[in-house]
Each structure stands twice: as C-alpha cells, then as structure tokens.
Amino acid sequence: MLILGIDPGLATIGLGLIEVRSNVDMDAIDWLTINTKPGVLSERLLEISRDLTEFLQNKKPELAVIERLFFATNEKTALDVAHARGVILSTVAQFGIPVIEPTPLQMKLAITGDGQADKLQVQTMLKHLLKLEDIPTPDDAADALALAVYGALQQQSVARASRP
C-alpha cells in the first residue's frame, strides 16, 4: 500500500510517500517539498493544487495522511495555512483518496511513544522505522514521512482490531 503524508503550509508543503508491504515492512519511496513564492494568495494556492495534482497522478497513493492544524498565536499565518490545507484536502478528494487527519500530538505519540517528542526524536525514529541511512531532510518532508508512517501504524491497528 502506498501512503502519502502531507505536512500542510503555504510557503512549504512537505510530501512523504511510503510503501507498506507487511506489518513490519515499510520503505520510504519519496520525500520532497512543494514551495511557493511570496505573492498573491490565490496564485500560491493554485500552484499548490497543480503541483500536488501532478504528484498524485504520478505516484497514485492509496491513502493520504494530512496533519490537522494547531496554532496558538499568529492568526494571519494560521489563516493562510488553513487556506492551503483546504486546497490540499480538495485536491486529494478529487482523486478519491481516503484521508486520515491526525494532530501533531497524535502523530508524535504513535511514532515515538511521546506526544511531546521533539523533531529530532521523531526523525530518529523515522530513520530506524524506514531503514534510512540518514535522518530525512528537509524538516517539512520529514514531517510528511512521519505522517505517512502514522497512517501505516493506524492501518495496522485497524487490521488487528478487525481480526476475529
């Protein structure tokens, strides 16, 4: 199963694609970022949609895991990222791909066992779980890989729970 993790943003969107072959066998297939230049919001959102559409057409993921937003301070940034997240959700929906939407705390808890884990702890676990030689970079793409792994772990939990 191909699982796509998406770390939403306006300037930088992280994408991480993994393949899950069995309960314990996950491989990182691709991780990258979509970057938009400062400017008119509608043009940036259109660029996100176009680039994500191209990625989805080429890679054909079967599940998308898109981080649920959590902001406490900057309303302007939160609104801009919320716009981008809406475009991301809409684009994924056009392909009929099921979506899971964890919070950062849920993702960190599933990956590291600690909902308050820092980025390095999450990235170190990713390196181990995905059998990578180095910690994945940039951070947005690493976060997206972590979301994809979260999706794999959730699928495994559902499969275990549905067994008689």
PEVEN-V706433 format. One record per residue. N is the residue number from 1. SS is DSSP state (A for helix, B for strand, O for the rest). PHI is phi in whole degrees, -180 to 180 (* if undefined). D_LAST is the distance of its C-alpha to the last C-alpha in Angstrom with 2 decimals. Layout:
N/SS/PHI/D_LAST + N/SS/PHI/D_LAST
//
This chain:
1/O/*/22.71 + 2/B/-95/25.94 + 3/B/-121/25.79 + 4/B/-106/29.05 + 5/B/-98/29.95 + 6/B/-130/32.99 + 7/B/-99/35.18 + 8/O/-71/37.35 + 9/O/-169/41.08 + 10/O/-100/44.32 + 11/O/-79/46.35 + 12/B/-139/43.49 + 13/B/-117/39.98 + 14/B/-89/37.69 + 15/B/-125/35.42 + 16/B/-140/32.93 + 17/B/-115/30.89 + 18/B/-124/28.24 + 19/B/-115/26.26 + 20/B/-110/22.74 + 21/B/-104/21.97 + 22/B/-158/19.00 + 23/O/-56/17.38 + 24/O/-119/20.69 + 25/B/-115/23.19 + 26/B/-124/25.05 + 27/B/-129/28.63 + 28/B/-76/31.17 + 29/B/-96/32.68 + 30/B/-161/35.26 + 31/B/-148/36.46 + 32/B/-165/39.53 + 33/B/-128/41.14 + 34/B/-101/42.66 + 35/B/-119/45.94 + 36/O/-116/48.15 + 37/O/-87/51.78 + 38/O/-54/53.20 + 39/O/160/54.64 + 40/O/-68/53.91 + 41/A/-56/50.42 + 42/A/-61/49.85 + 43/A/-70/50.77 + 44/A/-67/48.41 + 45/A/-65/45.52 + 46/A/-64/46.43 + 47/A/-63/46.46 + 48/A/-59/42.95 + 49/A/-61/41.75 + 50/A/-63/43.59 + 51/A/-66/42.50 + 52/A/-67/38.82 + 53/A/-58/38.99 + 54/A/-61/40.46 + 55/A/-62/37.80 + 56/A/-64/34.94 + 57/A/-65/36.72 + 58/A/-78/37.16 + 59/A/-97/33.82 + 60/O/55/31.36 + 61/O/-68/28.57 + 62/O/-101/25.21 + 63/B/-151/24.59 + 64/B/-120/27.25 + 65/B/-120/27.14 + 66/B/-117/30.30 + 67/O/-60/31.44 + 68/O/-77/32.09 + 69/O/-75/35.73 + 70/O/-143/37.03 + 71/O/-130/40.79 + 72/O/-117/42.95 + 73/O/-122/46.48 + 74/O/-88/47.79 + 75/A/-63/47.40 + 76/A/-61/49.04 + 77/A/-62/46.67 + 78/A/-60/43.65 + 79/A/-66/44.86 + 80/A/-63/45.55 + 81/A/-67/42.15 + 82/A/-63/40.55 + 83/A/-61/42.51 + 84/A/-62/41.31 + 85/A/-63/37.68 + 86/A/-61/38.10 + 87/A/-64/39.49 + 88/A/-62/36.63 + 89/A/-61/33.99 + 90/A/-64/36.03 + 91/A/-64/36.47 + 92/A/-63/32.78 + 93/A/-63/32.04 + 94/A/-61/34.62 + 95/O/-94/32.46 + 96/O/69/29.34 + 97/O/-88/27.50 + 98/B/-61/24.72 + 99/B/-126/25.82 + 100/B/-113/24.45 + 101/O/-127/27.22 + 102/O/-82/26.95 + 103/O/-83/29.89 + 104/A/-57/31.67 + 105/A/-62/30.43 + 106/A/-62/26.72 + 107/A/-64/27.35 + 108/A/-62/29.37 + 109/A/-63/26.89 + 110/A/-68/24.05 + 111/A/-79/26.48 + 112/A/-112/28.50 + 113/O/86/26.88 + 114/O/-138/30.00 + 115/O/-66/30.45 + 116/O/-103/34.20 + 117/O/-58/34.27 + 118/O/-88/37.28 + 119/A/-58/37.48 + 120/A/-63/38.31 + 121/A/-63/35.26 + 122/A/-64/32.99 + 123/A/-64/34.99 + 124/A/-66/34.90 + 125/A/-65/31.10 + 126/A/-60/31.09 + 127/A/-56/33.49 + 128/A/-70/31.21 + 129/A/-64/27.86 + 130/O/-98/29.56 + 131/O/56/31.82 + 132/O/-92/34.98 + 133/O/-76/38.42 + 134/O/-130/39.59 + 135/O/-65/38.37 + 136/O/-68/37.93 + 137/O/-137/40.77 + 138/O/-72/41.91 + 139/A/-55/40.07 + 140/A/-64/38.97 + 141/A/-70/37.36 + 142/A/-64/35.74 + 143/A/-62/34.33 + 144/A/-65/32.96 + 145/A/-61/31.29 + 146/A/-62/29.73 + 147/A/-65/28.38 + 148/A/-63/26.90 + 149/A/-64/25.22 + 150/A/-55/23.90 + 151/A/-60/22.36 + 152/A/-63/20.72 + 153/A/-65/19.34 + 154/A/-66/18.02 + 155/A/-61/16.35 + 156/A/-66/14.67 + 157/A/-64/13.55 + 158/A/-64/12.16 + 159/A/-62/10.32 + 160/A/-65/8.86 + 161/A/-69/8.10 + 162/A/-88/6.39 + 163/O/-74/3.80 + 164/O/-70/0.00
//
